Amino acid sequence: MLWTATPALADKEIGGGAETPNGEASGNVDGDTISAGVGRIVYDRSKNGSGSSVGPVRSTTAWTPPACWYAPKYTPAQLKAYMEPIWEAGSTGDQWDAEQREKYVNGGEYKDFNKEKTGKGYFWDSYVNDSYPPGWDKCTEAPFWVDTGDAPPPGIQNAITPEMLAQLAYGEIRVPGTAVKLAPEGTTKVNLPTWAWLDGADFKPVSVTASIPAIGLQATTTAEPISLKIEPGTGDAQTYPASGECAIGNDGRIGEPYAKGKAGETPPCGVRYLRSSGDGSYKLQATVTWKISWTGTGVNDPQDLPQGEFGADQDVIVQEIQSINR
């Protein structure tokens, strides 16, 4: 990535596996490009949801994770290796290059890229949420030095915090799919209550931990299922309960499995269709609401983040009950 007057677009690491990357200080230079690993976020997904049907939760509000932030990025040698080839190329203009040399080399603010402080801190710079949400280009501060153990300068907004790590971990949460079990399964009858449920074993809390080991900062974001919303796919239906919101039970299960002998009972979670689906089917939508909270460095009591949702459609065929007149 070439240095410009806009923030450096360094990617956060979100590769596969339980934990990536290792968080060690590192840097590779290739012509006018450099990658520095010291401040990249490490995600531990070992307690995340798994399987082919998992997906990301979406916030139930307009809230979004941080668009950009500041964190350690360069050692003195790495910043020197990154900036000097750009100055030599002259692509950013003589005046700007001269100002940067004065700031980082000649002692205007730093002397020889703070080489004498090697091992005692890092140059911090901007990172960008790789989904590039609105505001991703607002972190425009030039690289600045922070001693190990010190807080960033008070005038710096969006310096990484445990809460911001938790918010970024929110985007890495994956929860199980929501194909509910139905009885009758697949095909039901008009005016016949259809029972719906989700097994507790499939819906337990999941979590992701985000950390920056170089500065000892971490946060764990946890998602816990709290309810199931049933939407029949047609206005000609009655849900149980009437709100369509099925709460999670003490056993972790949502709803109750149908069993013989319950045909005359009202399901605690389900739907009764009042009209046939004809030659087609209704799209029943089942959406689980997840309570999201976090703990992290210096924060032991769970703190709330906006609730999340994840849902899916499934086809339900509704037939008329056939009767024979004699």
Backbone torsions as a table, in degrees:
resi	resn	phi	psi	omega
1	MET	NA	131.7	-178.8
2	LEU	-82.8	142.2	176.4
3	TRP	-73.0	129.2	173.6
4	THR	-134.9	-176.5	179.7
5	ALA	-74.8	-11.6	175.2
6	THR	-89.7	165.6	-176.4
7	PRO	-63.4	148.2	175.6
8	ALA	-66.9	135.1	-175.1
9	LEU	-96.3	76.9	178.7
10	ALA	-89.9	131.3	-175.6
11	ASP	-80.5	145.3	166.2
12	LYS	-76.9	156.3	-178.4
13	GLU	-92.5	125.2	176.5
14	ILE	-138.0	40.6	-179.9
15	GLY	-69.6	173.1	-177.4
16	GLY	-73.1	174.1	179.5
17	GLY	94.9	178.0	-175.0
18	ALA	-74.7	-33.8	-174.8
19	GLU	-148.7	129.6	178.1
20	THR	-151.0	150.9	-23.9
21	PRO	-82.0	-154.6	-177.7
22	ASN	-88.4	-9.4	174.9
23	GLY	78.1	3.2	179.7
24	GLU	-74.2	150.3	175.4
25	ALA	-65.7	127.3	-179.7
26	SER	-155.3	160.9	177.6
27	GLY	-162.0	135.6	178.0
28	ASN	-124.7	132.8	-179.3
29	VAL	-114.3	131.5	178.1
30	ASP	-140.1	97.3	-175.8
31	GLY	62.2	-121.4	-179.1
32	ASP	-93.0	13.7	-179.1
33	THR	-116.5	155.5	178.1
34	ILE	-150.5	144.5	170.6
35	SER	-121.8	131.0	-179.3
36	ALA	-123.9	128.0	-171.3
37	GLY	-101.7	-2.9	-168.9
38	VAL	-63.0	-34.6	-175.2
39	GLY	-107.1	7.3	-179.9
40	ARG	-67.5	147.9	-176.6
41	ILE	-81.6	132.1	176.1
42	VAL	-96.8	126.6	178.0
43	TYR	-109.7	122.9	173.9
44	ASP	-100.2	110.2	-176.8
45	ARG	-106.2	16.6	-174.7
46	SER	-64.3	-19.1	179.0
47	LYS	-110.7	21.0	179.9
48	ASN	-85.4	168.1	173.0
49	GLY	-66.2	152.6	-179.0
50	SER	-138.2	168.2	-179.9
51	GLY	108.6	169.8	-173.3
52	SER	-74.2	-18.4	-174.4
53	SER	-100.0	4.0	-177.6
54	VAL	-72.3	158.1	178.5
55	GLY	-158.4	170.5	-178.8
56	PRO	-79.5	144.9	172.9
57	VAL	-78.9	149.6	174.5
58	ARG	-113.6	139.8	-178.2
59	SER	-62.7	142.9	176.7
60	THR	-80.7	-2.2	177.8
61	THR	-122.2	-175.7	179.3
62	ALA	-82.5	4.9	-179.3
63	TRP	-61.1	144.4	174.3
64	THR	-136.8	154.3	177.5
65	PRO	-66.5	169.0	179.4
66	PRO	-55.7	140.0	179.5
67	ALA	-85.4	-32.6	177.2
68	CYS	-154.6	160.5	-178.7
69	TRP	-159.5	168.2	177.1
70	TYR	-111.0	138.7	178.8
71	ALA	-156.2	167.7	178.5
72	PRO	-57.3	138.1	179.6
73	LYS	-135.2	-37.5	-172.4
74	TYR	-129.4	140.7	160.6
75	THR	-79.3	167.5	176.2
76	PRO	-53.8	-43.7	-178.7
77	ALA	-65.8	-37.5	-179.5
78	GLN	-67.7	-41.7	179.5
79	LEU	-66.0	-39.0	177.3
80	LYS	-61.9	-46.1	-179.1
81	ALA	-65.3	-27.2	-179.7
82	TYR	-79.5	-43.5	-169.9
83	MET	-87.6	-36.4	-174.0
84	GLU	-60.4	-43.6	178.2
85	PRO	-62.2	-30.9	179.7
86	ILE	-70.0	-42.2	177.2
87	TRP	-62.0	-42.6	-178.2
88	GLU	-64.9	-32.9	179.4
89	ALA	-71.7	-24.9	178.2
90	GLY	70.6	16.1	-175.5
91	SER	-73.7	-16.0	-177.4
92	THR	-103.1	3.0	175.6
93	GLY	97.1	142.1	-175.9
94	ASP	-61.4	-42.1	-176.8
95	GLN	-64.7	-46.8	-179.7
96	TRP	-64.4	-42.4	178.4
97	ASP	-60.1	-42.3	-179.7
98	ALA	-64.4	-40.3	178.2
99	GLU	-63.7	-39.7	179.4
100	GLN	-68.8	-39.6	176.6
101	ARG	-61.9	-40.8	178.7
102	GLU	-62.9	-40.3	-176.6
103	LYS	-71.5	-45.4	-170.5
104	TYR	-99.4	-21.1	-173.3
105	VAL	-113.0	-47.4	-168.5
106	ASN	-87.7	0.6	176.1
107	GLY	98.4	7.0	175.6
108	GLY	-57.3	-41.7	173.0
109	GLU	-134.7	-34.0	178.7
110	TYR	-133.3	152.0	177.7
111	LYS	-110.5	121.7	178.0
112	ASP	49.1	48.8	177.4
113	PHE	57.9	29.9	179.3
114	ASN	60.9	33.4	-176.6
115	LYS	-56.2	-33.9	-177.9
116	GLU	-68.9	-12.6	179.0
117	LYS	-102.6	15.7	178.4
118	THR	-55.2	129.7	-179.3
119	GLY	87.5	-3.4	-177.1
120	LYS	-114.3	9.3	179.8
121	GLY	164.6	-169.7	-178.1
122	TYR	-144.7	155.5	164.7
123	PHE	-79.3	127.2	176.5
124	TRP	-93.9	149.1	177.8
125	ASP	-150.9	178.3	-173.4
126	SER	-82.6	146.6	170.0
127	TYR	-122.7	154.3	-175.4
128	VAL	-126.1	135.0	173.1
129	ASN	-58.0	125.2	-170.4
130	ASP	-71.6	-2.5	171.9
131	SER	-89.6	-3.4	178.0
132	TYR	49.1	57.6	177.2
133	PRO	-72.9	170.5	176.4
134	PRO	-53.7	134.4	-178.9
135	GLY	94.9	1.6	-178.1
136	TRP	-62.6	-22.5	-176.1
137	ASP	-101.1	19.2	-176.4
138	LYS	-91.5	-9.9	179.1
139	CYS	-90.7	90.3	-170.3
140	THR	-111.3	8.1	177.7
141	GLU	-64.9	142.1	173.0
142	ALA	-72.4	159.2	179.6
143	PRO	-52.3	136.7	-178.4
144	PHE	-134.8	151.4	-174.6
145	TRP	-89.0	141.1	173.1
146	VAL	-134.7	122.7	176.0
147	ASP	-66.7	147.7	177.1
148	THR	-56.6	128.9	179.6
149	GLY	90.6	-12.7	179.2
150	ASP	-92.7	154.9	173.1
151	ALA	-80.1	154.6	174.8
152	PRO	-61.3	160.4	178.0
153	PRO	-53.5	141.7	-174.9
154	PRO	-61.3	-23.9	-179.1
155	GLY	-79.7	-5.7	-178.0
156	ILE	-85.6	116.5	174.3
157	GLN	-91.1	149.0	178.4
158	ASN	73.8	19.0	170.0
159	ALA	-66.0	138.0	-172.5
160	ILE	-59.0	139.0	178.3
161	THR	-134.3	166.3	174.9
162	PRO	-57.1	-39.5	179.9
163	GLU	-63.7	-39.5	177.8
164	MET	-66.3	-38.7	175.3
165	LEU	-60.4	-41.1	178.6
166	ALA	-62.9	-40.3	179.9
167	GLN	-66.3	-37.2	177.8
168	LEU	-71.4	-35.2	176.4
169	ALA	-65.1	-29.0	176.7
170	TYR	-52.0	-43.5	-178.8
171	GLY	-68.9	-14.1	-180.0
172	GLU	-96.7	-6.3	179.4
173	ILE	-65.7	135.0	174.4
174	ARG	-127.7	130.0	-176.8
175	VAL	-120.4	160.2	-176.7
176	PRO	-66.1	155.0	175.0
177	GLY	-65.5	165.6	-171.2
178	THR	-120.5	44.1	173.3
179	ALA	-77.1	103.3	-176.1
180	VAL	-76.1	152.5	173.0
181	LYS	-82.3	136.6	-176.9
182	LEU	-124.8	146.0	172.7
183	ALA	-140.2	117.1	-0.5
184	PRO	-62.2	153.1	-175.5
185	GLU	-95.5	127.3	173.5
186	GLY	81.7	-55.1	-178.8
187	THR	-125.0	128.0	178.4
188	THR	-127.9	179.4	-176.2
189	LYS	-116.1	153.3	175.6
190	VAL	-58.8	133.8	178.0
191	ASN	69.1	7.6	175.9
192	LEU	-97.6	120.9	178.7
193	PRO	-59.3	131.1	177.2
194	THR	-105.5	121.0	-178.7
195	TRP	-81.8	142.0	179.4
196	ALA	-133.0	140.3	178.8
197	TRP	-160.1	160.5	174.6
198	LEU	-128.8	133.0	-178.8
199	ASP	-72.5	138.4	-179.9
200	GLY	-61.0	-30.7	-178.8
201	ALA	-62.6	-26.5	-178.8
202	ASP	-88.7	-13.9	-173.6
203	PHE	-128.4	78.3	177.3
204	LYS	-119.5	164.7	-179.1
205	PRO	-59.1	143.4	174.2
206	VAL	-125.9	159.8	-178.3
207	SER	-152.7	157.9	174.9
208	VAL	-134.8	135.7	177.1
209	THR	-108.4	128.9	176.1
210	ALA	-111.3	137.5	-178.2
211	SER	-149.5	157.9	169.3
212	ILE	-123.8	91.6	-173.3
213	PRO	-57.2	-32.0	-175.4
214	ALA	-60.7	-27.3	-179.9
215	ILE	-119.5	11.9	173.9
216	GLY	65.8	33.6	-178.0
217	LEU	-109.9	134.0	178.1
218	GLN	-154.4	159.5	176.2
219	ALA	-154.0	142.8	177.4
220	THR	-115.4	125.3	178.2
221	THR	-106.5	128.4	-175.2
222	THR	-119.7	136.5	175.7
223	ALA	-113.9	128.7	-177.7
224	GLU	-127.2	125.0	-178.4
225	PRO	-68.0	139.5	-179.2
226	ILE	-127.7	-23.9	-179.5
227	SER	-163.8	163.6	177.6
228	LEU	-123.0	131.0	177.7
229	LYS	-105.8	123.1	178.3
230	ILE	-101.9	124.8	172.7
231	GLU	-122.5	114.4	-169.3
232	PRO	-65.1	-22.9	-176.4
233	GLY	94.4	4.0	176.5
234	THR	-157.8	151.7	176.7
235	GLY	-77.2	-13.8	179.8
236	ASP	-89.4	62.9	-178.6
237	ALA	-158.5	158.3	176.7
238	GLN	-123.0	129.2	179.7
239	THR	-97.8	155.9	175.1
240	TYR	-123.4	119.8	-7.5
241	PRO	-66.1	177.1	-173.8
242	ALA	-60.3	-30.2	-179.7
243	SER	-73.0	-19.0	-174.5
244	GLY	81.0	-1.6	-179.6
245	GLU	-93.9	112.9	179.2
246	CYS	-102.9	117.2	-176.8
247	ALA	-77.0	155.6	176.8
248	ILE	-79.0	139.5	-178.6
249	GLY	-86.5	175.3	180.0
250	ASN	-64.6	-24.3	178.7
251	ASP	-86.6	4.1	179.9
252	GLY	84.2	-3.2	-179.5
253	ARG	-90.4	147.6	175.4
254	ILE	-107.5	122.6	-175.7
255	GLY	80.3	-168.8	-176.3
256	GLU	-141.6	132.0	178.8
257	PRO	-63.6	145.3	175.8
258	TYR	-75.8	144.5	176.3
259	ALA	-139.9	157.7	178.8
260	LYS	-55.7	141.9	-179.9
261	GLY	94.3	-5.1	-178.5
262	LYS	-103.5	11.1	-174.5
263	ALA	-59.5	-32.2	-178.8
264	GLY	-91.0	2.1	-177.0
265	GLU	-93.8	159.4	174.9
266	THR	-89.8	125.3	-179.2
267	PRO	-67.9	143.5	175.7
268	PRO	-68.1	-20.8	177.8
269	CYS	-147.3	121.6	-178.6
270	GLY	169.8	-160.7	-174.8
271	VAL	-153.7	148.8	173.8
272	ARG	-125.2	116.7	-179.6
273	TYR	-84.4	137.3	-176.0
274	LEU	-102.0	-6.9	-178.2
275	ARG	-145.6	145.6	179.3
276	SER	-64.8	150.7	175.5
277	SER	-85.6	4.3	178.0
278	GLY	65.8	-134.0	-180.0
279	ASP	-84.6	-2.4	-178.7
280	GLY	-113.8	-144.8	-179.3
281	SER	-149.1	163.1	173.1
282	TYR	-96.0	146.9	176.9
283	LYS	-93.9	95.1	175.6
284	LEU	-76.4	126.9	179.3
285	GLN	-108.0	127.0	177.9
286	ALA	-116.5	119.3	-177.3
287	THR	-123.8	123.8	177.1
288	VAL	-93.8	133.0	173.8
289	THR	-95.1	134.0	-177.0
290	TRP	-117.4	130.4	172.9
291	LYS	-80.7	128.9	-176.6
292	ILE	-114.5	130.5	177.9
293	SER	-145.1	169.1	-178.7
294	TRP	-146.2	154.9	167.7
295	THR	-133.2	162.7	-179.0
296	GLY	-174.5	-166.3	-178.4
297	THR	-53.7	117.7	179.2
298	GLY	77.2	2.1	-178.4
299	VAL	-130.5	100.8	-176.2
300	ASN	-95.6	-27.3	178.9
301	ASP	-85.7	131.8	-177.9
302	PRO	-56.4	134.6	177.8
303	GLN	-113.1	137.2	-175.7
304	ASP	-76.9	143.0	164.4
305	LEU	-117.6	165.9	-179.6
306	PRO	-56.5	141.0	177.5
307	GLN	-61.3	154.8	179.8
308	GLY	-122.2	161.4	179.5
309	GLU	-131.8	150.1	172.0
310	PHE	-149.7	127.7	-176.2
311	GLY	-143.9	174.3	179.4
312	ALA	-155.3	158.5	176.8
313	ASP	-97.8	152.8	170.1
314	GLN	-146.4	146.8	-176.0
315	ASP	-79.2	135.2	174.2
316	VAL	-127.4	120.9	176.0
317	ILE	-91.8	128.9	-179.3
318	VAL	-118.3	121.6	-176.9
319	GLN	-113.6	152.9	172.1
320	GLU	-70.2	145.8	173.9
321	ILE	-76.5	122.8	-178.5
322	GLN	-84.3	136.8	176.8
323	SER	-131.3	153.1	-178.9
324	ILE	-113.0	123.9	178.0
325	ASN	-92.1	128.2	179.0
326	ARG	-111.2	NA	NA
